[in-house]
Amino acid sequence: MSAEIRTLAGVVAEFVTSLAPEELQALRRLVLNHQVEESWPWYAIVLSQYLEGDGSSELIKEIDELFPDESALNLIESASNDPIFEAKVILREAQKWASQ
């Protein structure tokens, strides 16, 4: 099986369109902070669906290149190697899409 290369725009579109209307409402109101308990399930979904396995390294690279200042700050502040920053970007972009 070949690695599927995903783009940020494609992942955001796929994620948002997979949500039920009540989930979209919850996403719009979500406080994007991995330290806030209500955000944990959302981060877990994005991490497991899009930031692990085949194709995830290219997506992570794209996000880091699109948001270099935030990515650099994340490297300084982060205590883990988990792509939490990248998950936050996907959720943030999904919030923007869902609010249109």
MOPAC internal coordinates of N, CA, C and O (Angstrom, degrees):
PM7 1SCF
backbone

  N    0.0000 0     0.00 0     0.00 0    0    0    0
  C    1.4580 1     0.00 0     0.00 0    1    0    0
  C    1.5279 1   108.63 1     0.00 0    2    1    0
  O    1.2310 1   120.00 1   -49.20 1    3    2    1
  N    1.3035 1   117.61 1   130.80 1    3    2    1
  C    1.4589 1   120.77 1   179.83 1    5    3    2
  C    1.5195 1   110.24 1   -85.90 1    6    5    3
  O    1.2310 1   121.37 1   -25.82 1    7    6    5
  N    1.3155 1   114.97 1   154.18 1    7    6    5
  C    1.4644 1   120.61 1  -179.67 1    9    7    6
  C    1.5219 1   109.44 1   -70.44 1   10    9    7
  O    1.2310 1   120.84 1   -46.66 1   11   10    9
  N    1.3018 1   116.00 1   133.34 1   11   10    9
  C    1.4502 1   121.45 1   177.17 1   13   11   10
  C    1.5264 1   108.33 1   -87.78 1   14   13   11
  O    1.2310 1   120.72 1   -57.61 1   15   14   13
  N    1.3153 1   116.22 1   122.39 1   15   14   13
  C    1.4547 1   120.31 1   179.15 1   17   15   14
  C    1.5232 1   107.94 1   -92.08 1   18   17   15
  O    1.2310 1   121.20 1   -57.00 1   19   18   17
  N    1.3111 1   115.31 1   123.00 1   19   18   17
  C    1.4579 1   121.66 1  -178.39 1   21   19   18
  C    1.5145 1   109.77 1  -111.78 1   22   21   19
  O    1.2310 1   120.97 1   -32.92 1   23   22   21
  N    1.3248 1   115.75 1   147.08 1   23   22   21
  C    1.4515 1   121.16 1   175.75 1   25   23   22
  C    1.5195 1   108.74 1  -103.59 1   26   25   23
  O    1.2310 1   120.76 1   -19.75 1   27   26   25
  N    1.3160 1   116.15 1   160.25 1   27   26   25
  C    1.4620 1   120.67 1   178.40 1   29   27   26
  C    1.5254 1   110.21 1   -59.28 1   30   29   27
  O    1.2310 1   120.32 1   132.27 1   31   30   29
  N    1.3253 1   116.99 1   -47.73 1   31   30   29
  C    1.4658 1   120.18 1  -178.93 1   33   31   30
  C    1.5254 1   111.39 1   -60.33 1   34   33   31
  O    1.2310 1   120.29 1   138.02 1   35   34   33
  N    1.3202 1   117.05 1   -41.98 1   35   34   33
  C    1.4542 1   120.82 1   179.71 1   37   35   34
  C    1.5169 1   112.77 1   -66.45 1   38   37   35
  O    1.2310 1   120.61 1   139.04 1   39   38   37
  N    1.3239 1   116.44 1   -40.96 1   39   38   37
  C    1.4617 1   121.19 1   179.13 1   41   39   38
  C    1.5243 1   110.38 1   -65.79 1   42   41   39
  O    1.2310 1   120.33 1   136.67 1   43   42   41
  N    1.3218 1   116.98 1   -43.33 1   43   42   41
  C    1.4681 1   120.61 1   179.66 1   45   43   42
  C    1.5245 1   109.77 1   -62.24 1   46   45   43
  O    1.2310 1   120.29 1   133.76 1   47   46   45
  N    1.3242 1   117.05 1   -46.24 1   47   46   45
  C    1.4671 1   120.84 1   179.67 1   49   47   46
  C    1.5276 1   110.83 1   -61.14 1   50   49   47
  O    1.2310 1   120.47 1   135.01 1   51   50   49
  N    1.3212 1   116.71 1   -44.99 1   51   50   49
  C    1.4667 1   120.86 1   179.67 1   53   51   50
  C    1.5283 1   111.08 1   -62.21 1   54   53   51
  O    1.2310 1   120.96 1   135.48 1   55   54   53
  N    1.3197 1   115.78 1   -44.52 1   55   54   53
  C    1.4683 1   120.52 1  -178.33 1   57   55   54
  C    1.5224 1   110.89 1   -64.14 1   58   57   55
  O    1.2310 1   119.84 1   130.11 1   59   58   57
  N    1.3143 1   117.90 1   -49.89 1   59   58   57
  C    1.4660 1   121.34 1  -176.44 1   61   59   58
  C    1.5259 1   110.88 1   -63.82 1   62   61   59
  O    1.2310 1   120.29 1   137.54 1   63   62   61
  N    1.3225 1   117.05 1   -42.46 1   63   62   61
  C    1.4655 1   118.79 1  -178.16 1   65   63   62
  C    1.5251 1   112.61 1   -72.24 1   66   65   63
  O    1.2310 1   120.05 1   165.30 1   67   66   65
  N    1.3229 1   117.51 1   -14.70 1   67   66   65
  C    1.4620 1   120.37 1   178.00 1   69   67   66
  C    1.5291 1   112.47 1   -84.04 1   70   69   67
  O    1.2310 1   120.02 1   170.27 1   71   70   69
  N    1.3207 1   117.56 1    -9.73 1   71   70   69
  C    1.4612 1   121.66 1  -175.03 1   73   71   70
  C    1.5268 1   111.88 1   -87.77 1   74   73   71
  O    1.2310 1   121.23 1   -36.98 1   75   74   73
  N    1.3120 1   115.25 1   143.02 1   75   74   73
  C    1.4605 1   122.06 1   173.23 1   77   75   74
  C    1.5308 1   108.43 1   -74.69 1   78   77   75
  O    1.2310 1   120.04 1   -20.51 1   79   78   77
  N    1.3370 1   117.53 1   159.49 1   79   78   77
  C    1.4769 1   120.00 1  -178.61 1   81   79   78
  C    1.5331 1   114.12 1   -52.68 1   82   81   79
  O    1.2310 1   120.06 1   139.07 1   83   82   81
  N    1.3386 1   117.49 1   -40.93 1   83   82   81
  C    1.4712 1   119.08 1  -179.69 1   85   83   82
  C    1.5312 1   110.99 1   -69.41 1   86   85   83
  O    1.2310 1   120.41 1   149.50 1   87   86   85
  N    1.3259 1   116.82 1   -30.50 1   87   86   85
  C    1.4725 1   120.08 1   176.09 1   89   87   86
  C    1.5249 1   110.75 1   -70.28 1   90   89   87
  O    1.2310 1   120.45 1   142.91 1   91   90   89
  N    1.3334 1   116.74 1   -37.09 1   91   90   89
  C    1.4680 1   120.04 1   176.31 1   93   91   90
  C    1.5222 1   110.94 1   -61.84 1   94   93   91
  O    1.2310 1   120.60 1   138.71 1   95   94   93
  N    1.3398 1   116.47 1   -41.29 1   95   94   93
  C    1.4679 1   120.21 1   177.57 1   97   95   94
  C    1.5212 1   110.43 1   -62.09 1   98   97   95
  O    1.2310 1   120.38 1   136.39 1   99   98   97
  N    1.3110 1   116.87 1   -43.61 1   99   98   97
  C    1.4715 1   120.96 1   179.31 1  101   99   98
  C    1.5230 1   110.36 1   -64.29 1  102  101   99
  O    1.2310 1   120.19 1   139.58 1  103  102  101
  N    1.3181 1   117.24 1   -40.42 1  103  102  101
  C    1.4647 1   121.19 1   178.95 1  105  103  102
  C    1.5257 1   110.77 1   -62.42 1  106  105  103
  O    1.2310 1   120.24 1   137.84 1  107  106  105
  N    1.3093 1   117.15 1   -42.16 1  107  106  105
  C    1.4736 1   120.95 1  -179.82 1  109  107  106
  C    1.5309 1   111.58 1   -60.33 1  110  109  107
  O    1.2310 1   120.28 1   146.28 1  111  110  109
  N    1.3347 1   117.08 1   -33.72 1  111  110  109
  C    1.4665 1   121.72 1  -176.86 1  113  111  110
  C    1.5294 1   113.33 1   -92.98 1  114  113  111
  O    1.2310 1   120.54 1   174.50 1  115  114  113
  N    1.3099 1   116.57 1    -5.50 1  115  114  113
  C    1.4562 1   121.41 1  -173.74 1  117  115  114
  C    1.5273 1   112.50 1   -65.50 1  118  117  115
  O    1.2310 1   120.92 1   -45.99 1  119  118  117
  N    1.3209 1   115.84 1   134.01 1  119  118  117
  C    1.4598 1   121.94 1   171.95 1  121  119  118
  C    1.5238 1   106.06 1   -86.01 1  122  121  119
  O    1.2310 1   120.80 1   -62.29 1  123  122  121
  N    1.3233 1   116.07 1   117.71 1  123  122  121
  C    1.4624 1   120.36 1  -175.64 1  125  123  122
  C    1.5191 1   110.73 1   -84.76 1  126  125  123
  O    1.2310 1   122.05 1   -89.81 1  127  126  125
  N    1.2987 1   113.68 1    90.19 1  127  126  125
  C    1.4546 1   120.72 1   176.73 1  129  127  126
  C    1.5189 1   106.82 1  -151.95 1  130  129  127
  O    1.2310 1   120.39 1   -61.40 1  131  130  129
  N    1.3159 1   116.87 1   118.60 1  131  130  129
  C    1.4603 1   120.09 1  -177.07 1  133  131  130
  C    1.5260 1   112.82 1   -66.29 1  134  133  131
  O    1.2310 1   120.29 1   172.27 1  135  134  133
  N    1.3310 1   117.05 1    -7.73 1  135  134  133
  C    1.4538 1   120.50 1   177.46 1  137  135  134
  C    1.5270 1   112.56 1   -94.86 1  138  137  135
  O    1.2310 1   120.33 1   175.32 1  139  138  137
  N    1.3292 1   116.97 1    -4.68 1  139  138  137
  C    1.4605 1   122.28 1   177.51 1  141  139  138
  C    1.5267 1   107.40 1   -94.12 1  142  141  139
  O    1.2310 1   120.80 1   -57.35 1  143  142  141
  N    1.3052 1   116.08 1   122.65 1  143  142  141
  C    1.4693 1   121.37 1  -171.78 1  145  143  142
  C    1.5201 1   113.61 1   -55.43 1  146  145  143
  O    1.2310 1   119.58 1   141.75 1  147  146  145
  N    1.3272 1   118.41 1   -38.25 1  147  146  145
  C    1.4656 1   119.45 1  -178.59 1  149  147  146
  C    1.5269 1   112.43 1   -66.90 1  150  149  147
  O    1.2310 1   120.07 1   162.57 1  151  150  149
  N    1.3142 1   117.47 1   -17.43 1  151  150  149
  C    1.4626 1   121.36 1   178.28 1  153  151  150
  C    1.5320 1   112.89 1   -84.41 1  154  153  151
  O    1.2310 1   119.71 1   159.53 1  155  154  153
  N    1.3100 1   118.15 1   -20.47 1  155  154  153
  C    1.4618 1   121.57 1  -173.74 1  157  155  154
  C    1.5163 1   113.84 1   -53.45 1  158  157  155
  O    1.2310 1   119.46 1   131.87 1  159  158  157
  N    1.3532 1   118.64 1   -48.13 1  159  158  157
  C    1.4685 1   117.59 1  -178.80 1  161  159  158
  C    1.5302 1   112.56 1   -61.46 1  162  161  159
  O    1.2310 1   120.40 1   144.65 1  163  162  161
  N    1.3145 1   116.83 1   -35.35 1  163  162  161
  C    1.4667 1   120.55 1  -179.96 1  165  163  162
  C    1.5268 1   110.59 1   -67.66 1  166  165  163
  O    1.2310 1   120.63 1   134.74 1  167  166  165
  N    1.3101 1   116.40 1   -45.26 1  167  166  165
  C    1.4623 1   119.98 1   176.59 1  169  167  166
  C    1.5300 1   110.48 1   -60.58 1  170  169  167
  O    1.2310 1   120.61 1   137.38 1  171  170  169
  N    1.3334 1   116.44 1   -42.62 1  171  170  169
  C    1.4709 1   120.73 1  -178.77 1  173  171  170
  C    1.5254 1   111.13 1   -61.79 1  174  173  171
  O    1.2310 1   120.05 1   138.22 1  175  174  173
  N    1.3121 1   117.51 1   -41.78 1  175  174  173
  C    1.4646 1   121.42 1   178.76 1  177  175  174
  C    1.5203 1   110.68 1   -62.23 1  178  177  175
  O    1.2310 1   120.61 1   130.13 1  179  178  177
  N    1.3148 1   116.44 1   -49.87 1  179  178  177
  C    1.4610 1   120.53 1  -178.06 1  181  179  178
  C    1.5298 1   111.00 1   -64.42 1  182  181  179
  O    1.2310 1   120.70 1   136.95 1  183  182  181
  N    1.3177 1   116.28 1   -43.05 1  183  182  181
  C    1.4709 1   119.46 1   178.75 1  185  183  182
  C    1.5230 1   111.16 1   -59.73 1  186  185  183
  O    1.2310 1   120.48 1   131.89 1  187  186  185
  N    1.3227 1   116.68 1   -48.11 1  187  186  185
  C    1.4696 1   119.21 1  -175.15 1  189  187  186
  C    1.5273 1   112.39 1   -73.09 1  190  189  187
  O    1.2310 1   119.76 1   144.83 1  191  190  189
  N    1.3278 1   118.06 1   -35.17 1  191  190  189
  C    1.4585 1   120.15 1  -176.51 1  193  191  190
  C    1.5209 1   113.71 1   -82.20 1  194  193  191
  O    1.2310 1   120.14 1   148.06 1  195  194  193
  N    1.3271 1   117.33 1   -31.94 1  195  194  193
  C    1.4574 1   118.60 1  -169.84 1  197  195  194
  C    1.5254 1   115.49 1  -125.68 1  198  197  195
  O    1.2310 1   119.59 1   160.71 1  199  198  197
  N    1.3183 1   118.39 1   -19.29 1  199  198  197
  C    1.4621 1   119.45 1  -172.24 1  201  199  198
  C    1.5235 1   113.66 1  -116.90 1  202  201  199
  O    1.2310 1   120.75 1  -161.86 1  203  202  201
  N    1.3114 1   116.18 1    18.14 1  203  202  201
  C    1.4571 1   121.59 1   174.40 1  205  203  202
  C    1.5217 1   107.88 1  -131.43 1  206  205  203
  O    1.2310 1   120.66 1   -34.14 1  207  206  205
  N    1.3112 1   116.34 1   145.86 1  207  206  205
  C    1.4601 1   120.21 1   174.05 1  209  207  206
  C    1.5241 1   114.24 1    86.03 1  210  209  207
  O    1.2310 1   121.75 1    17.10 1  211  210  209
  N    1.3260 1   114.26 1  -162.90 1  211  210  209
  C    1.4624 1   122.07 1  -175.59 1  213  211  210
  C    1.5261 1   112.08 1   -58.10 1  214  213  211
  O    1.2310 1   120.68 1   -45.75 1  215  214  213
  N    1.3132 1   116.31 1   134.25 1  215  214  213
  C    1.4518 1   121.92 1   176.47 1  217  215  214
  C    1.5076 1   115.11 1    84.28 1  218  217  215
  O    1.2310 1   119.94 1   167.17 1  219  218  217
  N    1.3199 1   117.73 1   -12.83 1  219  218  217
  C    1.4621 1   119.15 1  -175.40 1  221  219  218
  C    1.5258 1   112.42 1   -70.22 1  222  221  219
  O    1.2310 1   119.85 1   148.06 1  223  222  221
  N    1.3153 1   117.89 1   -31.94 1  223  222  221
  C    1.4725 1   119.26 1  -177.93 1  225  223  222
  C    1.5227 1   111.27 1   -65.40 1  226  225  223
  O    1.2310 1   120.15 1   143.76 1  227  226  225
  N    1.3182 1   117.31 1   -36.24 1  227  226  225
  C    1.4676 1   119.84 1   177.39 1  229  227  226
  C    1.5266 1   111.39 1   -68.97 1  230  229  227
  O    1.2310 1   120.19 1   141.83 1  231  230  229
  N    1.3214 1   117.24 1   -38.17 1  231  230  229
  C    1.4633 1   121.22 1   177.39 1  233  231  230
  C    1.5261 1   110.18 1   -65.29 1  234  233  231
  O    1.2310 1   120.56 1   135.06 1  235  234  233
  N    1.3192 1   116.53 1   -44.94 1  235  234  233
  C    1.4673 1   120.72 1   178.09 1  237  235  234
  C    1.5186 1   110.47 1   -60.31 1  238  237  235
  O    1.2310 1   120.42 1   137.33 1  239  238  237
  N    1.3184 1   116.80 1   -42.67 1  239  238  237
  C    1.4652 1   121.50 1   178.61 1  241  239  238
  C    1.5245 1   110.66 1   -62.35 1  242  241  239
  O    1.2310 1   120.12 1   136.02 1  243  242  241
  N    1.3314 1   117.37 1   -43.98 1  243  242  241
  C    1.4646 1   120.96 1   179.17 1  245  243  242
  C    1.5265 1   110.96 1   -60.39 1  246  245  243
  O    1.2310 1   120.29 1   133.44 1  247  246  245
  N    1.3221 1   117.06 1   -46.56 1  247  246  245
  C    1.4627 1   121.25 1  -179.32 1  249  247  246
  C    1.5311 1   110.15 1   -61.96 1  250  249  247
  O    1.2310 1   120.45 1   134.77 1  251  250  249
  N    1.3223 1   116.74 1   -45.23 1  251  250  249
  C    1.4661 1   120.60 1   179.67 1  253  251  250
  C    1.5240 1   111.53 1   -62.24 1  254  253  251
  O    1.2310 1   120.21 1   145.26 1  255  254  253
  N    1.3379 1   117.21 1   -34.74 1  255  254  253
  C    1.4660 1   120.79 1   178.19 1  257  255  254
  C    1.5261 1   112.03 1   -75.06 1  258  257  255
  O    1.2310 1   120.06 1   145.83 1  259  258  257
  N    1.3357 1   117.49 1   -34.17 1  259  258  257
  C    1.4606 1   121.07 1   179.43 1  261  259  258
  C    1.5239 1   112.79 1   -72.49 1  262  261  259
  O    1.2310 1   120.57 1   150.48 1  263  262  261
  N    1.3287 1   116.52 1   -29.52 1  263  262  261
  C    1.4594 1   121.93 1  -177.45 1  265  263  262
  C    1.5248 1   109.60 1  -128.11 1  266  265  263
  O    1.2310 1   119.93 1  -116.26 1  267  266  265
  N    1.3429 1   117.73 1    63.74 1  267  266  265
  C    1.4699 1   120.23 1  -173.11 1  269  267  266
  C    1.5274 1   114.32 1   -64.20 1  270  269  267
  O    1.2310 1   120.03 1   142.12 1  271  270  269
  N    1.3199 1   117.54 1   -37.88 1  271  270  269
  C    1.4668 1   119.25 1  -178.89 1  273  271  270
  C    1.5250 1   110.93 1   -66.62 1  274  273  271
  O    1.2310 1   120.70 1   134.67 1  275  274  273
  N    1.3210 1   116.27 1   -45.33 1  275  274  273
  C    1.4651 1   120.28 1   178.08 1  277  275  274
  C    1.5201 1   110.85 1   -65.80 1  278  277  275
  O    1.2310 1   120.62 1   140.81 1  279  278  277
  N    1.3051 1   116.42 1   -39.19 1  279  278  277
  C    1.4601 1   120.97 1  -179.41 1  281  279  278
  C    1.5224 1   110.95 1   -63.68 1  282  281  279
  O    1.2310 1   120.24 1   137.21 1  283  282  281
  N    1.3219 1   117.16 1   -42.79 1  283  282  281
  C    1.4679 1   121.01 1   179.08 1  285  283  282
  C    1.5268 1   110.69 1   -64.40 1  286  285  283
  O    1.2310 1   120.33 1   137.68 1  287  286  285
  N    1.3221 1   116.97 1   -42.32 1  287  286  285
  C    1.4619 1   121.24 1   177.58 1  289  287  286
  C    1.5304 1   110.08 1   -62.27 1  290  289  287
  O    1.2310 1   120.49 1   139.98 1  291  290  289
  N    1.3124 1   116.67 1   -40.02 1  291  290  289
  C    1.4614 1   121.28 1   178.51 1  293  291  290
  C    1.5222 1   110.88 1   -60.65 1  294  293  291
  O    1.2310 1   119.74 1   138.79 1  295  294  293
  N    1.3105 1   118.10 1   -41.21 1  295  294  293
  C    1.4626 1   121.17 1   179.65 1  297  295  294
  C    1.5270 1   111.72 1   -61.03 1  298  297  295
  O    1.2310 1   120.96 1   144.07 1  299  298  297
  N    1.3081 1   115.78 1   -35.93 1  299  298  297
  C    1.4634 1   120.82 1  -179.97 1  301  299  298
  C    1.5338 1   110.36 1   -71.58 1  302  301  299
  O    1.2310 1   120.61 1   138.11 1  303  302  301
  N    1.3500 1   116.44 1   -41.89 1  303  302  301
  C    1.4617 1   121.26 1  -173.91 1  305  303  302
  C    1.5215 1   114.18 1   -85.35 1  306  305  303
  O    1.2310 1   119.79 1   155.34 1  307  306  305
  N    1.3063 1   118.00 1   -24.66 1  307  306  305
  C    1.4612 1   121.39 1  -171.98 1  309  307  306
  C    1.5209 1   112.45 1   -76.70 1  310  309  307
  O    1.2310 1   122.12 1   -41.07 1  311  310  309
  N    1.3291 1   113.54 1   138.93 1  311  310  309
  C    1.4618 1   119.29 1   177.62 1  313  311  310
  C    1.5273 1   111.15 1  -103.71 1  314  313  311
  O    1.2310 1   120.10 1   178.87 1  315  314  313
  N    1.3281 1   117.41 1    -1.13 1  315  314  313
  C    1.4585 1   120.21 1  -178.52 1  317  315  314
  C    1.5235 1   110.58 1  -129.97 1  318  317  315
  O    1.2310 1   121.14 1   -11.32 1  319  318  317
  N    1.3043 1   115.42 1   168.68 1  319  318  317
  C    1.4586 1   121.49 1   177.42 1  321  319  318
  C    1.5201 1   111.88 1   -95.04 1  322  321  319
  O    1.2310 1   120.02 1  -178.07 1  323  322  321
  N    1.3281 1   117.56 1     1.93 1  323  322  321
  C    1.4546 1   120.49 1   178.75 1  325  323  322
  C    1.5247 1   109.75 1   -66.60 1  326  325  323
  O    1.2310 1   120.17 1   -35.58 1  327  326  325
  N    1.3182 1   117.28 1   144.42 1  327  326  325
  C    1.4738 1   119.96 1  -179.44 1  329  327  326
  C    1.5332 1   112.12 1   -80.58 1  330  329  327
  O    1.2310 1   120.77 1  -123.53 1  331  330  329
  N    1.3328 1   116.14 1    56.47 1  331  330  329
  C    1.4669 1   121.60 1  -179.85 1  333  331  330
  C    1.5254 1   110.60 1   -64.41 1  334  333  331
  O    1.2310 1   120.21 1   137.83 1  335  334  333
  N    1.3285 1   117.21 1   -42.17 1  335  334  333
  C    1.4662 1   120.88 1   178.85 1  337  335  334
  C    1.5199 1   110.06 1   -58.13 1  338  337  335
  O    1.2310 1   120.43 1   133.78 1  339  338  337
  N    1.3147 1   116.78 1   -46.22 1  339  338  337
  C    1.4516 1   121.38 1  -178.13 1  341  339  338
  C    1.5305 1   111.20 1   -64.89 1  342  341  339
  O    1.2310 1   120.53 1   142.60 1  343  342  341
  N    1.3251 1   116.59 1   -37.40 1  343  342  341
  C    1.4672 1   120.25 1   176.07 1  345  343  342
  C    1.5234 1   110.25 1   -63.46 1  346  345  343
  O    1.2310 1   120.73 1   139.47 1  347  346  345
  N    1.3268 1   116.22 1   -40.53 1  347  346  345
  C    1.4629 1   120.15 1   178.76 1  349  347  346
  C    1.5230 1   110.80 1   -62.79 1  350  349  347
  O    1.2310 1   120.32 1   138.68 1  351  350  349
  N    1.3231 1   116.99 1   -41.32 1  351  350  349
  C    1.4655 1   120.31 1   178.84 1  353  351  350
  C    1.5258 1   110.28 1   -61.97 1  354  353  351
  O    1.2310 1   120.16 1   134.90 1  355  354  353
  N    1.3152 1   117.29 1   -45.10 1  355  354  353
  C    1.4684 1   120.59 1   178.95 1  357  355  354
  C    1.5272 1   109.93 1   -60.52 1  358  357  355
  O    1.2310 1   120.02 1   134.53 1  359  358  357
  N    1.3203 1   117.56 1   -45.47 1  359  358  357
  C    1.4675 1   120.79 1   179.41 1  361  359  358
  C    1.5247 1   111.30 1   -65.27 1  362  361  359
  O    1.2310 1   120.08 1   139.76 1  363  362  361
  N    1.3100 1   117.46 1   -40.24 1  363  362  361
  C    1.4681 1   121.28 1   179.37 1  365  363  362
  C    1.5295 1   110.81 1   -63.59 1  366  365  363
  O    1.2310 1   120.76 1   135.28 1  367  366  365
  N    1.3338 1   116.15 1   -44.72 1  367  366  365
  C    1.4577 1   120.02 1   178.54 1  369  367  366
  C    1.5265 1   110.91 1   -66.90 1  370  369  367
  O    1.2310 1   120.21 1   145.32 1  371  370  369
  N    1.3199 1   117.21 1   -34.68 1  371  370  369
  C    1.4666 1   121.39 1   176.45 1  373  371  370
  C    1.5309 1   110.30 1   -65.59 1  374  373  371
  O    1.2310 1   120.42 1   141.25 1  375  374  373
  N    1.3318 1   116.79 1   -38.75 1  375  374  373
  C    1.4694 1   120.57 1   176.69 1  377  375  374
  C    1.5273 1   110.57 1   -61.00 1  378  377  375
  O    1.2310 1   120.74 1   136.38 1  379  378  377
  N    1.3224 1   116.19 1   -43.62 1  379  378  377
  C    1.4715 1   120.54 1   179.20 1  381  379  378
  C    1.5197 1   109.72 1   -61.07 1  382  381  379
  O    1.2310 1   120.49 1   132.97 1  383  382  381
  N    1.3293 1   116.66 1   -47.03 1  383  382  381
  C    1.4611 1   122.10 1  -179.10 1  385  383  382
  C    1.5410 1   110.11 1   -61.06 1  386  385  383
  O    1.2310 1   120.95 1   134.35 1  387  386  385
  N    1.3313 1   115.78 1   -45.65 1  387  386  385
  C    1.4677 1   120.77 1  -176.94 1  389  387  386
  C    1.5237 1   112.19 1   -67.88 1  390  389  387
  O    1.2310 1   120.27 1   157.24 1  391  390  389
  N    1.3145 1   117.09 1   -22.76 1  391  390  389
  C    1.4792 1   120.91 1  -178.23 1  393  391  390
  C    1.5214 1   112.89 1   -88.84 1  394  393  391
  O    1.2310 1   120.10 1   176.23 1  395  394  393
  N    1.3113 1   117.41 1    -3.77 1  395  394  393
  C    1.4726 1   119.84 1  -179.18 1  397  395  394
  C    1.5056 1   111.76 1   -77.91 1  398  397  395
  O    1.2310 1   120.10 1   180.00 1  399  398  397

